[in-house]
Amino acid sequence: MQTTRLSSKGQVIIPKAIRLACHLNVGQELDVEITAEGILLKTKPVLPKTSVNDLIGCTGYQGKAKSLEEMAEGIRRGILNDWGKHDSD
């Protein structure tokens, strides 16, 4: 077990051996929880940066490309359907 100390600013230094073993880097975000045994630090997953182009096709849709108007109409119909209304209302 390694020991560290709380600074006057409330900062804790994670020992280098632990940072290396856990692959922690500068700027890594950690979740902090209070548990029955004390304070638990958990790493937040680092997600790769993505762009809209990286996401195109992720829905598995294989049909003809929809226009923005067609997508808006589909959303409108879905909302009306979810709220129990019909086009004739």
C-alpha positions as a Python dict, from the first residue, in 0.01 Angstrom:
ca = {
    (1, 'M'): (0, 0, 0),
    (2, 'Q'): (125, 349, -82),
    (3, 'T'): (57, 668, 110),
    (4, 'T'): (-9, 1021, -8),
    (5, 'R'): (-93, 1349, 160),
    (6, 'L'): (-373, 1605, 115),
    (7, 'S'): (-243, 1952, 22),
    (8, 'S'): (-371, 2280, 166),
    (9, 'K'): (-569, 2319, -160),
    (10, 'G'): (-740, 1981, -118),
    (11, 'Q'): (-525, 1813, -384),
    (12, 'V'): (-404, 1455, -365),
    (13, 'I'): (-106, 1324, -558),
    (14, 'I'): (-155, 974, -692),
    (15, 'P'): (180, 794, -664),
    (16, 'K'): (362, 744, -995),
    (17, 'A'): (355, 363, -976),
    (18, 'I'): (-25, 369, -945),
    (19, 'R'): (-61, 630, -1225),
    (20, 'L'): (147, 409, -1452),
    (21, 'A'): (-35, 88, -1356),
    (22, 'C'): (-374, 254, -1419),
    (23, 'H'): (-259, 436, -1735),
    (24, 'L'): (-354, 775, -1589),
    (25, 'N'): (-247, 1082, -1783),
    (26, 'V'): (-256, 1456, -1722),
    (27, 'G'): (-614, 1578, -1749),
    (28, 'Q'): (-768, 1234, -1686),
    (29, 'E'): (-1107, 1277, -1519),
    (30, 'L'): (-1189, 1071, -1213),
    (31, 'D'): (-1524, 1005, -1047),
    (32, 'V'): (-1512, 1042, -668),
    (33, 'E'): (-1742, 839, -443),
    (34, 'I'): (-1778, 801, -71),
    (35, 'T'): (-1803, 434, 27),
    (36, 'A'): (-1825, 247, 356),
    (37, 'E'): (-1449, 191, 334),
    (38, 'G'): (-1353, 548, 247),
    (39, 'I'): (-1306, 749, -72),
    (40, 'L'): (-1310, 569, -405),
    (41, 'L'): (-1159, 718, -723),
    (42, 'K'): (-1277, 567, -1051),
    (43, 'T'): (-1146, 661, -1392),
    (44, 'K'): (-1395, 800, -1638),
    (45, 'P'): (-1366, 634, -1978),
    (46, 'V'): (-1177, 837, -2235),
    (47, 'L'): (-1385, 842, -2551),
    (48, 'P'): (-1218, 910, -2884),
    (49, 'K'): (-1310, 1235, -3056),
    (50, 'T'): (-1565, 1176, -3330),
    (51, 'S'): (-1721, 1379, -3604),
    (52, 'V'): (-2056, 1355, -3778),
    (53, 'N'): (-1885, 1170, -4063),
    (54, 'D'): (-1768, 904, -3814),
    (55, 'L'): (-2131, 842, -3716),
    (56, 'I'): (-2286, 823, -4062),
    (57, 'G'): (-2430, 480, -4113),
    (58, 'C'): (-2423, 380, -3745),
    (59, 'T'): (-2801, 327, -3739),
    (60, 'G'): (-2789, 45, -3990),
    (61, 'Y'): (-3046, 215, -4216),
    (62, 'Q'): (-3009, 71, -4568),
    (63, 'G'): (-3280, 261, -4757),
    (64, 'K'): (-3268, 573, -4973),
    (65, 'A'): (-3126, 882, -4803),
    (66, 'K'): (-3396, 1099, -4643),
    (67, 'S'): (-3418, 1475, -4681),
    (68, 'L'): (-3436, 1698, -4374),
    (69, 'E'): (-3804, 1757, -4452),
    (70, 'E'): (-3874, 1382, -4465),
    (71, 'M'): (-3691, 1331, -4134),
    (72, 'A'): (-3884, 1618, -3971),
    (73, 'E'): (-4213, 1470, -4095),
    (74, 'G'): (-4120, 1129, -3954),
    (75, 'I'): (-4038, 1284, -3619),
    (76, 'R'): (-4367, 1479, -3622),
    (77, 'R'): (-4564, 1161, -3692),
    (78, 'G'): (-4376, 974, -3420),
    (79, 'I'): (-4454, 1243, -3164),
    (80, 'L'): (-4821, 1249, -3262),
    (81, 'N'): (-4834, 870, -3240),
    (82, 'D'): (-4664, 866, -2897),
    (83, 'W'): (-4910, 1122, -2764),
    (84, 'G'): (-5210, 927, -2895),
    (85, 'K'): (-5313, 1179, -3158),
    (86, 'H'): (-5379, 1121, -3525),
    (87, 'D'): (-5328, 1336, -3832),
    (88, 'S'): (-5706, 1387, -3847),
    (89, 'D'): (-5720, 1541, -3493),
}
